[in-house]
Amino acid sequence: MPVTQNSKNSRVRRLRTFEIEIPGNPIAKTRPRFVSRGRDGQPLPFVKTYDDQDKIKKDLQKFVQWTLKKDYPFFKPFDCPIHLTITFRSPVQNAAPKCKKRALFEQKITWYHAKMPDLSNMIKFYEDCLNGILWEDDRLIVEIYSFKIYAETPGTLIIINELEQPDWEFWKGYFTGKGKK
C-alpha cells in the first residue's frame, strides 16, 4: 500500500511487510541458571550463570538465516520502527476430548491456548533470537500484537510491518515557528 510522505519533493514510499513461518512447537524464554561448584564440600566464592537455551536459540537462528538466504537472498534487517504480529500455534494434547478436536479442526473454531507457557516469555524468546537477523535491534519494536491458539500443525507465524516515521524536517519548522503557514 503506497503511503505519501510529507517532504519537499512529496515522494511516494512503499512500506515493507515481511512474513516468516517457523515450524515446531512455540518456545518460551526460561530463567537463567546459576551454578556454584566447590571442592571438598566448600562452595566457590563466585556463582556461574548460564543460559540453558543457547543450543535452541542457535538452531532457530540458523533456520531463519537459511530460510532468508534461500527464499529472500536480498533481505536486509529492518532498521526503522516496526510492528510485530506473532501467532503461536500449539498442538492439541492427545488427552483432549474428541469433541474439542473435532470443533477445532473441522469447524475451524479458534480455541485460545490459555495454559503455560506465558505469552510474554514466548515473545521475549523470539525477540532475543531474531535480534540482528530480522531487525537490527529489538528496541525498534514499538508495537506488538500476539496471541496463542491451538492448531493442527504447531508453529510460530511472525509478521513484521514497517512503521512510517513522521518527516522531522516538516514538523521541525512547525514547532519552532519557522514553518510555512
The 8 nearest C-alpha neighbors of each residue, nearest first, counted from 0:
[[1, 13, 2, 14, 12, 15, 16, 3],
 [2, 0, 13, 12, 11, 3, 14, 4],
 [1, 3, 12, 11, 13, 4, 0, 14],
 [4, 2, 11, 12, 5, 10, 1, 9],
 [3, 5, 6, 9, 11, 10, 2, 12],
 [6, 4, 9, 166, 3, 169, 7, 165],
 [7, 5, 9, 8, 4, 169, 166, 10],
 [6, 8, 9, 5, 169, 10, 168, 4],
 [7, 9, 6, 10, 5, 4, 11, 3],
 [10, 8, 6, 7, 5, 4, 11, 3],
 [9, 11, 8, 4, 12, 3, 6, 5],
 [10, 12, 3, 2, 4, 1, 9, 13],
 [13, 11, 2, 1, 3, 14, 10, 4],
 [12, 14, 1, 2, 0, 15, 11, 3],
 [15, 13, 161, 12, 16, 1, 162, 0],
 [16, 14, 161, 160, 13, 17, 159, 162],
 [17, 15, 160, 159, 161, 14, 18, 158],
 [16, 18, 159, 158, 160, 15, 19, 157],
 [19, 17, 158, 157, 159, 16, 20, 156],
 [18, 20, 157, 156, 21, 158, 17, 155],
 [21, 19, 156, 155, 22, 157, 18, 154],
 [20, 22, 155, 154, 156, 19, 23, 63],
 [23, 21, 154, 20, 155, 153, 24, 152],
 [24, 22, 154, 153, 25, 21, 155, 152],
 [23, 25, 153, 154, 89, 26, 22, 90],
 [26, 24, 154, 87, 155, 23, 89, 27],
 [27, 25, 121, 24, 28, 124, 125, 116],
 [28, 26, 121, 120, 124, 116, 29, 25],
 [27, 29, 124, 120, 121, 123, 26, 30],
 [30, 28, 27, 31, 120, 52, 51, 50],
 [29, 31, 32, 28, 50, 51, 52, 120],
 [30, 32, 50, 49, 29, 48, 33, 51],
 [31, 33, 49, 48, 50, 30, 34, 51],
 [34, 32, 48, 47, 46, 49, 31, 35],
 [35, 33, 47, 46, 36, 48, 32, 49],
 [36, 34, 46, 47, 43, 42, 37, 33],
 [37, 35, 42, 43, 34, 38, 46, 41],
 [36, 38, 42, 43, 41, 40, 35, 39],
 [39, 37, 41, 40, 42, 36, 43, 35],
 [38, 40, 41, 37, 42, 36, 43, 35],
 [39, 41, 38, 37, 42, 36, 43, 35],
 [40, 42, 37, 38, 39, 43, 36, 44],
 [43, 41, 37, 36, 35, 44, 40, 38],
 [42, 44, 37, 45, 36, 35, 41, 46],
 [43, 45, 42, 46, 35, 37, 41, 36],
 [46, 44, 43, 47, 35, 42, 36, 34],
 [45, 47, 35, 34, 33, 48, 44, 43],
 [46, 48, 34, 33, 35, 45, 49, 32],
 [49, 47, 33, 32, 34, 46, 31, 50],
 [50, 48, 32, 31, 51, 33, 47, 34],
 [49, 51, 31, 52, 53, 32, 48, 30],
 [50, 52, 53, 49, 32, 31, 54, 29],
 [53, 51, 55, 50, 54, 56, 29, 28],
 [52, 54, 56, 55, 51, 50, 57, 58],
 [55, 53, 57, 56, 52, 58, 51, 59],
 [54, 56, 58, 52, 57, 53, 59, 51],
 [57, 55, 53, 59, 54, 58, 128, 52],
 [56, 58, 60, 54, 59, 55, 61, 53],
 [59, 57, 61, 55, 60, 56, 54, 62],
 [60, 58, 62, 56, 61, 57, 55, 63],
 [59, 61, 57, 63, 62, 58, 64, 56],
 [62, 60, 64, 58, 59, 63, 65, 57],
 [61, 63, 59, 65, 60, 64, 66, 58],
 [64, 62, 66, 60, 65, 61, 67, 59],
 [65, 63, 67, 61, 66, 62, 60, 68],
 [64, 66, 68, 62, 63, 67, 61, 69],
 [67, 65, 63, 69, 64, 68, 70, 62],
 [68, 66, 71, 64, 70, 65, 69, 63],
 [67, 69, 72, 65, 66, 71, 70, 64],
 [70, 68, 66, 67, 71, 65, 72, 64],
 [69, 71, 67, 66, 68, 72, 65, 73],
 [70, 72, 67, 74, 73, 68, 69, 66],
 [73, 71, 68, 74, 70, 67, 69, 75],
 [74, 72, 71, 75, 68, 67, 70, 69],
 [75, 73, 71, 72, 76, 67, 68, 133],
 [74, 76, 77, 73, 133, 134, 132, 78],
 [77, 75, 134, 133, 135, 132, 78, 74],
 [76, 78, 134, 79, 135, 133, 75, 161],
 [79, 77, 135, 76, 134, 80, 139, 136],
 [78, 80, 77, 139, 81, 161, 162, 163],
 [81, 79, 139, 162, 140, 141, 161, 78],
 [82, 80, 161, 140, 162, 160, 141, 139],
 [81, 83, 142, 160, 143, 159, 140, 141],
 [84, 82, 143, 159, 158, 85, 144, 142],
 [83, 85, 144, 158, 145, 157, 143, 159],
 [84, 86, 145, 157, 156, 83, 87, 144],
 [87, 85, 156, 146, 155, 145, 147, 88],
 [86, 88, 147, 155, 25, 146, 148, 154],
 [89, 87, 153, 148, 154, 150, 149, 147],
 [88, 90, 149, 153, 150, 24, 148, 87],
 [91, 89, 153, 150, 149, 151, 92, 152],
 [90, 92, 149, 93, 89, 150, 95, 151],
 [93, 91, 94, 95, 90, 89, 96, 100],
 [92, 94, 95, 91, 96, 90, 97, 100],
 [93, 95, 92, 96, 91, 97, 100, 99],
 [94, 96, 92, 93, 97, 99, 91, 100],
 [97, 95, 99, 98, 94, 100, 93, 101],
 [98, 96, 100, 99, 101, 95, 102, 94],
 [97, 99, 101, 96, 100, 102, 95, 103],
 [100, 98, 102, 96, 97, 101, 103, 95],
 [101, 99, 103, 97, 102, 98, 104, 96],
 [100, 102, 98, 104, 103, 105, 99, 97],
 [103, 101, 106, 99, 100, 105, 104, 98],
 [102, 104, 108, 100, 107, 101, 106, 105],
 [103, 105, 101, 107, 102, 106, 100, 151],
 [106, 104, 101, 107, 102, 103, 100, 108],
 [105, 107, 102, 108, 104, 103, 101, 109],
 [108, 106, 103, 104, 105, 109, 102, 101],
 [107, 109, 103, 106, 110, 102, 104, 105],
 [110, 108, 111, 107, 103, 148, 149, 150],
 [109, 111, 148, 149, 108, 112, 103, 150],
 [112, 110, 148, 147, 113, 149, 109, 146],
 [111, 113, 148, 147, 114, 149, 110, 89],
 [114, 112, 111, 115, 147, 148, 117, 116],
 [113, 115, 112, 116, 117, 111, 147, 118],
 [116, 114, 117, 113, 118, 112, 27, 120],
 [115, 117, 27, 114, 118, 120, 121, 26],
 [118, 116, 115, 120, 119, 121, 27, 114],
 [117, 119, 121, 120, 122, 116, 147, 146],
 [118, 120, 122, 121, 117, 123, 27, 116],
 [121, 119, 28, 27, 123, 122, 117, 118],
 [120, 122, 27, 118, 124, 119, 123, 26],
 [121, 123, 119, 120, 125, 124, 126, 118],
 [124, 122, 120, 126, 121, 125, 127, 119],
 [123, 125, 28, 121, 127, 122, 126, 27],
 [124, 126, 128, 127, 122, 123, 129, 121],
 [127, 125, 123, 124, 129, 128, 122, 130],
 [126, 128, 130, 124, 125, 129, 123, 137],
 [129, 127, 125, 130, 126, 56, 124, 60],
 [128, 130, 132, 126, 127, 133, 125, 131],
 [129, 131, 127, 136, 132, 128, 134, 137],
 [130, 132, 135, 134, 136, 133, 129, 76],
 [133, 131, 129, 130, 134, 76, 135, 64],
 [132, 134, 76, 129, 131, 77, 130, 135],
 [135, 133, 77, 76, 131, 136, 132, 130],
 [134, 136, 131, 78, 76, 77, 130, 132],
 [137, 135, 138, 130, 134, 131, 139, 78],
 [136, 138, 139, 140, 130, 126, 134, 135],
 [137, 139, 136, 140, 141, 80, 135, 134],
 [140, 138, 80, 137, 136, 141, 81, 79],
 [141, 139, 81, 138, 137, 142, 80, 82],
 [140, 142, 81, 139, 80, 82, 143, 138],
 [143, 141, 82, 140, 83, 81, 144, 84],
 [144, 142, 83, 82, 84, 145, 141, 140],
 [145, 143, 84, 83, 85, 142, 146, 82],
 [144, 146, 85, 84, 86, 143, 147, 87],
 [145, 147, 86, 87, 148, 85, 144, 118],
 [148, 146, 87, 112, 111, 88, 86, 149],
 [147, 149, 111, 112, 88, 110, 89, 87],
 [150, 148, 89, 88, 90, 110, 112, 91],
 [151, 149, 88, 152, 90, 89, 153, 148],
 [150, 152, 90, 153, 104, 149, 91, 89],
 [151, 153, 150, 90, 154, 88, 89, 23],
 [154, 152, 89, 88, 24, 90, 23, 150],
 [153, 155, 22, 23, 88, 24, 21, 25],
 [154, 156, 87, 21, 86, 20, 88, 25],
 [157, 155, 20, 86, 85, 19, 21, 158],
 [156, 158, 85, 19, 18, 84, 155, 20],
 [159, 157, 18, 84, 17, 83, 85, 19],
 [158, 160, 83, 17, 16, 82, 18, 157],
 [161, 159, 16, 82, 81, 15, 162, 83],
 [160, 162, 81, 15, 14, 16, 80, 82],
 [163, 161, 81, 80, 160, 164, 82, 14],
 [164, 162, 165, 161, 14, 80, 79, 4],
 [163, 165, 166, 162, 80, 79, 167, 4],
 [164, 166, 167, 163, 5, 170, 4, 169],
 [165, 167, 169, 168, 5, 164, 170, 6],
 [166, 168, 170, 169, 171, 165, 164, 172],
 [169, 167, 171, 166, 170, 172, 6, 165],
 [168, 170, 167, 166, 171, 172, 6, 5],
 [169, 171, 173, 167, 172, 168, 174, 166],
 [172, 170, 168, 174, 173, 167, 169, 175],
 [171, 173, 178, 177, 175, 170, 174, 176],
 [172, 174, 178, 170, 176, 171, 175, 177],
 [175, 173, 171, 172, 176, 170, 177, 178],
 [174, 176, 172, 177, 173, 171, 178, 170],
 [177, 175, 173, 174, 178, 172, 171, 179],
 [178, 176, 172, 175, 173, 179, 174, 171],
 [177, 179, 172, 173, 176, 180, 175, 171],
 [180, 178, 177, 172, 173, 176, 169, 170],
 [179, 178, 173, 177, 176, 172, 169, 174]]
